[in-house]
Amino acid sequence: IVVRAAEHPWSVFSLYDFTMLILCCIQEGMALFDSLTGQPHQEDILLFAVPVCAPYTAMAGYKYKVKLTPGTQKKGKAAKTALHNFMQSRESTTREKDLFRSVKDTDLSRNIPGKVKVSAPNLQHLRKK
């Protein structure tokens, strides 16, 4: 998930900072959740990259996604493989790549089940390089 906003001066935050921001906005009655998107537009100002682990069918509208199935890879390695796949994507912008780099490894692998296999359309092509 990428947070898009029109006029926020913030740059890169940790997942903790993002959570605290959401809690403050809820207390103030602001609708920050309306600015969350899985498909950012070119004119959007991207503030955060939030790792999400959900059923693949629920992620159909997301720009960046990989399919996790039972396998032999550890969750940390699977998270790094998915992130590498996103970074090598032709459609990723420099800002999106910066946000991918800013997400900590622990935040990436926290919600991934153990022992998985990562599947993505361009993944085999990247492994051959």
Helices and strands as residue ranges (DSSP letters): E 2-5, H 15-28, G 32-35, E 36-37, E 45-49, G 56-59, E 67-73, H 75-87, H 94-102, H 105-109, E 116-119, H 123-128
